[in-house]
Amino acid sequence: MQAKTLGELKASNYTSLSVKEELRKNLISQLQNKEAGFEGILGYDETVIPELQNAILSRHNILLLGLRGQAKTKIARLLVNLLDEYIPYVSGSEIFDDPLNPISWYAKNEIATHGDDTPISWQHRSERYTEKLATPDVTVADLIGDVDPIKAATLKLTYNDERVIHFGLIPRAHRSIFVINELPDLQARIQVALFNMLQEKDIQIRGFKLRLPLDVQFVFTANPEDYTNRGSIVTPLKDRIESQILTHYPKTIEISRKITFQEAKLTSEQRRDIEADGLVKDLVEQIAFEARKSEFIDQKSGVSARLTISAYENLISNAERRMLINNEKNTFVRLADLSGIIPAVTGKIELVYEGELEGPAKVAHTLIGKAVKHLFARYFPDPERAKKSKTANPYTKITEWFTEGNTIAIADDQDLTKYTKELMAVDGLHELVKKFHPKLSENQTLLLMEFVLHGLAEYSQVSKNYINGGFGFADMFDSLFNVDLDEEDEDDFR
């Protein structure tokens, strides 16, 4: 039973801990019991998480430094799980004073007035987290506090009385975790005020100089790009943040896939009615990996993990739209649906000058092509080596069919019958897929048939033309003289 007065709290032998000691105590218990901490944070088990645990054990304030979309804020929010479920505080206290160690005028006065009968309330750990996005317009009053003239007039107090102070976010985060996102965006003078709080525990407001020994676990996040583009962390403040932890992007496709499926917001109907093969899932992830090494994209800005999450959601939605248009009960994701992820890609990349010249849509299509080429070798022989090999080229029938002047168009809104008819028309395509993957389902076979066409296009065996809502395929030689396949035509990339 929770104590309701200070006397009951003392009788329960309750021991006060600082927030850093509390985090340390609960982390030690978690490690000893081999419990999984930081659930949902993937790919950091051998890098970021051990460093974070060391920082907590050392009772450090923490700076998470990394590019956008590297789960910095998510990690900070999960620290709340290492707090005690409930802690007591003096009822009515603005800053949730510890009954056994009060620091505000209000709490001290309550205890002096009521003694052991002082009312006690309990605060849940979910309420012990404060987050502030640093922007250039943040003021000292927002973070620290200011004089409240209305309070002074109402209580008939002079400005010399500390009760006229209206506390800011940080004092109100006493005994809690306080997170500042994008720290370099804070003006230097605001950072100095933070430094003073970390170092001296002073709150300097107007003419007041209060020494409030605030108990706060500070967590800061920053993007390395901000150091050059928008601002920097002032040296004295950075010196007082004891642990700086570098985050990173997923190192493997497998981890990246797990993150995407964990974070993607799909409806139960989408999950039930739309089949997404492992190939298209890997393609979405590979697009991000290609973007992170593309010469058209600003690597200092980074390519957020949100790119693959948004792209996967768009991919599923594109397939769902086709299913609804054609009054089908279910469908599967096709490569033609990749045309629907372009908005998700272009909105998540920062282009360098060369990329701006190419145009964001064209860069996105280039990334899709590179992803296809990278994965093609997992499923089929290298077309270039097959062409030079002395043995029979498995792609000959297909390329010769296009050489005869045949073309096909795979649009993302085609019903299953038309989609199947288009692919089956290509001589040798079905045979090729069945030769290398004989045990696949009908849907998977059709998907790989489409994949072969995209792969041959990336190896310059056939030409690929971007049409509205899909792709067209033709002979490579004929495309050189076909105005409609001019890659410089902006209309092709709308």
Steps between C-alpha positions, in 0.01 A plus 500: 500500500639842402565752778271803506688712752862577573476306828375187323779535244765515772344200675523296177881545504485655152846601372545794263719452196614751242363438152845389379531255793151374424587432135823332607326279759233379257752443220716288733194291584416468131851389406520250785167347401604500133184689409475658158529876529425762233245284321439600141850643454655275235857478371660669801560194722877507454553873453265763642322303776819393689628860489164628622499249786852608597387864508206414726720295733739796513209737578583719203303754305482372142536642149371277219676613184391371162329569169124524466292186530739313730257450793662760727171634637353151529796390714455803727129424547573139594717614794176559688466121537805504727332728754310374806133453424390760760678758714352717779487879489361780713141550385453825309869551427565646153833322477397174669720545805637193674325495843824392664712758317289806409664783304221746414354767729155341470609151609717626783214716627251211477724271702580774753126568540355147502797286607427127471144578388627655176293347215693275261409413140658247264631563150511226234818461295314582178458854636871536574609575146525842337605559142578829327592555137774763482412785267659845466197662668535305827562739788651475846149557638377187315771279648582660836213730591405866543335741740120472492347846565147360519606261777669788681186715479264216597705395802596862582870418493796721420737405218758416766297194604602180319136391494438736206716280276323294237717192447598392149524150352824394669402575862168326430705198386652470849554127580430417135662449159531816293574468128605779264485397135729667243712673765717704254189692392486667842650848508839518670370709792232238572764227493704702753196507730483121470870471574454704816218271609703184438804640677377723782135396550419871485181644356562860401175686430500878476627622838478161671781255551352185645708198578255223427678165502285365217513126445475449123629239257586699188495334159591704194477403134685662213567453130862543383369698203374768739854586607568658160156595368316652792710529813717313744513383859696753706821346630432543875162329469637214290775455759237450773309233309695202623411235238468558126359197319512465122200340329498347152278358227419125477802306377309216331189459289357256756513752785366774275206277402416429864497873577275573202244232588504602865436868424281480187137584577286254304134422553385148581333489157826590327688230687229243422425576135835609357789257459847654507776261393845511659641628170300825501571546871873470435475736203351773719786463750763486227375832361599665830841328497557623144394852602755500784783462249357696206705786357176692438401510868649708781650236728558753779123540523446124508219279375250442776360159591165672446566472125454123500206518742313754286599321178371166628172658609464658154585169333223319688256786438575499127417129483186563709386775262531261205305236691219746570491635144474150354254374766740222602484332841877477536819575311877489526760774474661527156809679381273740309385618843847647552379793290277584797788543746660793316334764726634322809853495358515856363371639830773331705818587307708817484661537159842648423545725195540208257184341641305824457604503135367146458178575685366322812265265310775388265736441792229290668459288186878459483504374859225249421701377200817458705308308767362264235847446353652430841241233588474343154810284548336331803228355281644460148835471315687820416373603151838649401688182587228289335544700181875434492475138612560216255195317636147585390381842612178449702379849405532462120134417432384800700733754341432365150125540559555870565743525207214394272325826589274375778431724801301465822368745760445406863277760667435501873120497451479191273276222622652157550379365165654780295819499711542125447426529127767769452770299676409169338528662157877536540659194340719300739423709809282245681739217411797691642334560837379141528849374414667680790204509743271204426320484837358853520131584522325652199516850646871469581569368150329801342689735731835346403407518131451873543823515701694338213389777264615768745829318554571465126427871461757587770756285318413678171357186338159663445383858539272621778272799456329670793134547421232654720433243771731229376776391262530416131758263351636490145807407295817681608607593147159634391475719809802702388294632212168527679417852615245366750781333694708816535621498859538876500126545445370631831148373422625144545580570862179661619 
